[in-house]
Amino acid sequence: MEKRRGPQRATVVEDDVGRRLDNFLLARLKGVPRSRIYRMIRSGEVRVNGGRSRPNGRLSLGDEVRIPPVRTGRGSGSRGPAAHQVAWLEDCIVYEDQDLLGINKPAGLAVHGGSGVSHGVIELLRAARGEDAGLELVHRLDRETSGCLLISKRRSVLRNLHAQFRDGGVRKEYVAVLAGRLSGNERFIDAPLSVHHRRGGERHVTVDANGKDARSRFTPRRRYQLATVTDVVIETGRTHQIRVHAAHIGHPVLGDSRYADAKSAALAAQLSVPGLCLHAAALTIDSPRHERVIRVEAPMPAEQAQFIAGL
């Protein structure tokens, strides 16, 4: 049975900067025919910041894309989750003030619907708190990655935080378990990245001299015979950045089914890895009110912590 989607308002976050409008919509509207998406754009049903755009129009940080109601073949007709069904997400909140929320996103949960799932973090939060709460995603995490995710409560806060992410004012700290024994101390990776869009909107990223700047610092925390627990600070926020940079230096993130080579995939199976071993541990930002520095920390999921302890 087809399901009718209501109007959506999507704000462009850092990962989607420079993406074509048609590819942005194809990734969000799974099950909607390509011809229907192009028709929506050309007819003006889709609006970017209130105006028309071409299918090949490039999106900028903070752009607001209005997506009209469309029908998809996914789902059985539920309009959305009920508040009592998503109350558990409140337990994932690790920081909250009058301007923003910090969520410890569980691994396996998408940040928004339309990526092969009906509902993500933002839809669940809106169901729990009401559509009039003004909640908007500030940035994104891969579905498989756990940890810190920021949600703004008002448009002015969203613009302020977007500017901080864009200008390099946010400190982004991760913990990754890499395949093999990473030698040396701090490893600085300065390797540009390019995003390639496959059929259906799936994204695959490669190191490319003509790509966008991407810089990561890997610092081994604990070394084991078969793996290395590593602190990672990223100076940029490109799609799949840590995963691609880790694979680039020959030590893929354990549990990474997309970028791992055959050897590290076999190692992950040998160690019974509980999924992608990548956790967004902390984010440090300036308060949108400019009176203090805010550091949001997210405890590592118990399953990942137990896996590391077992190494």
C-alpha positions as CSV (number, residue, x, y, z in Angstrom):
1,M,0.0,0.0,0.0
2,E,1.3,3.5,-0.8
3,K,1.9,6.0,1.9
4,R,1.3,9.7,1.6
5,R,4.1,11.9,2.9
6,G,3.3,15.3,4.2
7,P,5.2,18.5,3.2
8,Q,8.8,18.4,4.5
9,R,11.3,21.2,5.3
10,A,14.9,20.1,5.0
11,T,17.8,22.2,6.1
12,V,21.1,21.6,4.2
13,V,23.8,20.5,6.6
14,E,27.6,20.4,6.1
15,D,27.7,17.0,4.4
16,D,25.3,18.1,1.7
17,V,27.0,21.4,0.8
18,G,27.6,21.5,-2.9
19,R,25.3,18.6,-3.6
20,R,22.9,18.9,-6.6
21,L,19.3,19.4,-5.7
22,D,18.2,16.4,-7.7
23,N,20.6,14.1,-6.0
24,F,19.6,15.5,-2.6
25,L,16.0,14.7,-3.3
26,L,16.7,11.2,-4.7
27,A,18.6,10.3,-1.5
28,R,15.7,11.5,0.7
29,L,12.8,10.3,-1.3
30,K,13.4,6.6,-1.6
31,G,10.8,4.9,-3.8
32,V,9.8,8.1,-5.6
33,P,10.3,7.7,-9.4
34,R,13.2,9.9,-10.8
35,S,10.7,11.3,-13.3
36,R,8.4,12.5,-10.5
37,I,11.3,14.2,-8.7
38,Y,12.4,16.1,-11.8
39,R,8.8,17.1,-12.5
40,M,8.5,18.5,-8.9
41,I,11.6,20.6,-9.4
42,R,10.7,21.9,-12.8
43,S,7.1,22.8,-11.8
44,G,8.2,24.7,-8.8
45,E,6.7,22.3,-6.2
46,V,10.2,22.1,-4.7
47,R,11.5,25.4,-3.3
48,V,14.9,26.4,-2.1
49,N,14.8,29.3,0.3
50,G,11.3,30.1,-1.1
51,G,12.4,30.2,-4.7
52,R,12.6,27.9,-7.7
53,S,15.8,26.0,-8.5
54,R,17.2,23.9,-11.4
55,P,17.7,20.1,-10.9
56,N,21.5,20.7,-11.1
57,G,21.4,23.7,-8.7
58,R,24.1,23.3,-6.0
59,L,23.0,23.5,-2.3
60,S,24.7,25.8,0.3
61,L,24.9,25.4,4.0
62,G,21.7,26.4,5.7
63,D,19.6,26.4,2.6
64,E,16.0,25.4,3.3
65,V,14.4,23.0,0.9
66,R,10.7,22.6,0.8
67,I,9.6,19.1,-0.4
68,P,5.9,18.8,-1.4
69,P,3.7,15.8,-0.4
70,V,4.6,12.8,-2.4
71,R,3.6,9.1,-2.5
72,T,6.1,6.3,-1.9
73,G,5.7,2.6,-2.0
74,R,7.2,2.2,1.4
75,G,5.3,1.5,4.5
76,S,1.7,0.6,5.2
77,G,0.1,3.9,5.9
78,S,1.2,5.1,9.4
79,R,1.6,8.8,9.4
80,G,4.4,8.7,11.9
81,P,5.4,7.5,15.3
82,A,3.3,8.3,18.4
83,A,4.9,10.3,21.2
84,H,4.7,7.3,23.6
85,Q,6.5,5.1,21.1
86,V,9.6,7.4,21.0
87,A,9.8,8.4,24.7
88,W,13.0,6.2,24.9
89,L,14.9,8.8,22.8
90,E,14.7,11.2,25.7
91,D,17.0,8.9,27.6
92,C,19.6,9.5,24.8
93,I,19.8,13.3,25.5
94,V,23.2,14.1,27.0
95,Y,22.9,17.9,26.9
96,E,20.0,20.4,26.7
97,D,19.6,24.2,27.2
98,Q,17.2,26.8,25.8
99,D,19.0,26.7,22.4
100,L,20.0,23.2,21.6
101,L,19.9,19.5,22.3
102,G,22.8,17.0,22.4
103,I,21.8,13.4,21.5
104,N,23.9,10.3,22.0
105,K,22.7,8.7,18.8
106,P,22.5,5.0,18.9
107,A,24.4,3.1,16.2
108,G,22.0,1.9,13.5
109,L,19.6,4.8,13.8
110,A,19.6,7.3,10.8
111,V,19.6,11.0,11.6
112,H,16.6,11.5,9.3
113,G,14.1,9.5,7.3
114,G,14.4,9.0,3.6
115,S,17.6,7.0,3.6
116,G,15.9,3.7,3.4
117,V,14.1,4.2,6.7
118,S,10.7,5.8,7.6
119,H,11.9,7.8,10.6
120,G,15.2,9.0,11.9
121,V,16.3,11.0,15.0
122,I,14.8,14.3,13.9
123,E,11.4,12.7,13.1
124,L,11.4,10.8,16.4
125,L,12.2,13.9,18.4
126,R,9.5,16.0,16.7
127,A,7.0,13.2,17.4
128,A,8.1,13.2,21.1
129,R,8.2,17.0,21.5
130,G,5.8,18.3,18.9
131,E,6.3,19.8,15.4
132,D,6.1,23.3,16.9
133,A,9.3,22.7,19.0
134,G,11.4,24.1,16.1
135,L,13.9,21.2,16.1
136,E,16.4,21.0,13.3
137,L,19.5,18.9,12.6
138,V,22.7,20.9,12.9
139,H,24.9,18.3,11.2
140,R,24.8,14.6,10.4
141,L,26.3,11.3,11.5
142,D,26.4,8.1,9.4
143,R,23.7,5.7,10.4
144,E,26.3,3.1,11.7
145,T,28.1,5.7,13.8
146,S,27.1,6.3,17.4
147,G,27.6,9.4,19.5
148,C,27.2,13.2,19.6
149,L,24.5,14.8,17.4
150,L,23.4,18.4,17.8
151,I,19.8,19.6,17.3
152,S,18.9,23.3,17.3
153,K,15.7,24.7,18.8
154,R,15.4,27.8,16.7
155,R,16.5,29.1,13.3
156,S,18.9,31.7,14.6
157,V,20.7,29.0,16.6
158,L,20.9,26.8,13.5
159,R,22.5,29.6,11.5
160,N,25.0,30.3,14.2
161,L,26.0,26.7,14.6
162,H,26.2,26.2,10.8
163,A,28.6,29.1,10.7
164,Q,30.8,27.5,13.4
165,F,30.9,24.2,11.5
166,R,31.7,25.9,8.3
167,D,34.4,28.1,9.7
168,G,36.2,25.4,11.6
169,G,35.0,26.6,15.0
170,V,33.8,23.2,16.2
171,R,36.1,20.6,17.8
172,K,35.0,17.2,16.7
173,E,36.4,14.2,18.7
174,Y,35.9,10.5,17.8
175,V,37.1,7.1,19.1
176,A,37.8,4.5,16.4
177,V,39.0,1.0,16.6
178,L,41.3,0.5,13.6
179,A,42.3,-2.8,12.1
180,G,46.0,-3.7,12.8
181,R,48.6,-2.1,15.0
182,L,48.9,1.6,14.1
183,S,52.6,2.6,14.6
184,G,53.9,5.9,15.7
185,N,52.3,8.7,17.7
186,E,49.9,11.3,16.1
187,R,49.2,10.7,12.4
188,F,48.0,13.7,10.5
189,I,46.1,12.9,7.3
190,D,45.6,15.6,4.7
191,A,43.9,13.8,1.8
192,P,41.2,15.5,-0.3
193,L,37.9,13.6,-0.8
194,S,35.4,13.3,-3.6
195,V,31.9,11.9,-3.3
196,H,30.6,9.7,-6.0
197,H,26.8,9.0,-6.3
198,R,25.8,5.5,-7.3
199,R,22.4,4.4,-8.5
200,G,19.7,5.1,-6.0
201,G,21.6,8.0,-4.4
202,E,24.1,5.9,-2.4
203,R,27.3,7.7,-1.7
204,H,30.8,6.4,-2.0
205,V,33.9,8.5,-1.1
206,T,37.4,8.3,-2.5
207,V,40.7,10.1,-1.9
208,D,41.1,12.4,-4.9
209,A,43.6,15.2,-5.4
210,N,40.9,17.2,-7.0
211,G,38.4,16.7,-4.2
212,K,37.5,18.8,-1.2
213,D,40.0,19.4,1.6
214,A,39.8,16.8,4.4
215,R,42.1,16.7,7.4
216,S,42.1,14.2,10.3
217,R,44.4,13.6,13.2
218,F,44.7,10.0,14.4
219,T,46.3,9.4,17.9
220,P,46.7,5.8,19.1
221,R,45.3,5.4,22.6
222,R,45.8,1.7,23.2
223,R,47.6,-0.8,20.9
224,Y,46.8,-4.5,20.7
225,Q,48.2,-7.2,18.6
226,L,45.3,-7.1,16.1
227,A,43.7,-3.6,16.5
228,T,44.4,-0.1,17.8
229,V,42.0,2.1,19.8
230,T,42.5,5.5,18.3
231,D,41.4,9.1,19.2
232,V,40.5,11.0,16.1
233,V,40.0,14.8,15.7
234,I,38.8,16.0,12.4
235,E,39.4,19.5,11.2
236,T,36.9,19.2,8.4
237,G,33.6,17.3,8.2
238,R,33.5,15.5,4.9
239,T,31.2,12.5,4.2
240,H,32.7,9.3,5.6
241,Q,35.9,11.2,6.3
242,I,37.3,9.1,9.1
243,R,36.4,5.9,7.5
244,V,38.1,6.8,4.2
245,H,41.2,8.3,5.8
246,A,41.6,5.2,8.0
247,A,41.4,2.9,4.9
248,H,43.7,5.2,3.1
249,I,46.5,4.6,5.6
250,G,45.9,0.9,5.6
251,H,44.0,0.6,8.9
252,P,40.3,0.6,8.1
253,V,37.8,1.1,10.9
254,L,36.8,-2.3,12.2
255,G,33.3,-3.3,11.2
256,D,33.3,-0.9,8.1
257,S,31.6,-3.0,5.4
258,R,32.0,-0.2,2.8
259,Y,35.7,0.7,2.9
260,A,37.4,-2.3,4.5
261,D,39.7,-4.4,2.5
262,A,39.4,-8.2,2.5
263,K,42.0,-8.6,5.2
264,S,40.4,-6.2,7.7
265,A,36.9,-7.7,6.9
266,A,38.2,-11.1,7.8
267,L,39.7,-9.7,11.0
268,A,36.4,-8.1,11.9
269,A,34.7,-11.5,11.5
270,Q,37.4,-13.2,13.5
271,L,37.0,-10.7,16.4
272,S,33.1,-10.8,16.2
273,V,33.0,-7.0,15.9
274,P,29.6,-5.6,17.0
275,G,29.2,-3.2,14.1
276,L,31.1,-0.2,12.9
277,C,33.7,0.7,15.7
278,L,33.4,4.5,15.3
279,H,31.9,6.7,18.0
280,A,31.5,10.5,18.1
281,A,32.7,11.1,21.6
282,A,32.5,14.9,22.0
283,L,31.8,18.2,20.3
284,T,33.0,21.6,21.6
285,I,31.2,24.7,20.4
286,D,30.8,28.3,21.4
287,S,27.4,29.0,22.9
288,P,25.1,30.7,20.4
289,R,24.7,33.4,23.0
290,H,28.5,33.9,23.1
291,E,28.7,33.7,26.9
292,R,30.5,30.4,27.3
293,V,32.0,27.3,25.7
294,I,29.9,24.2,25.5
295,R,31.4,20.7,25.5
296,V,28.9,17.9,24.8
297,E,30.1,14.4,25.6
298,A,28.5,11.1,24.7
299,P,29.4,7.8,26.5
300,M,30.4,5.0,24.3
301,P,27.7,2.3,23.8
302,A,28.1,-0.6,26.2
303,E,28.5,-3.1,23.4
304,Q,31.5,-1.2,21.9
305,A,33.1,-0.6,25.3
306,Q,32.8,-4.4,26.1
307,F,34.4,-5.2,22.8
308,I,37.3,-3.0,23.4
309,A,37.7,-4.3,26.9
310,G,37.9,-7.8,25.4
311,L,40.7,-6.9,23.1
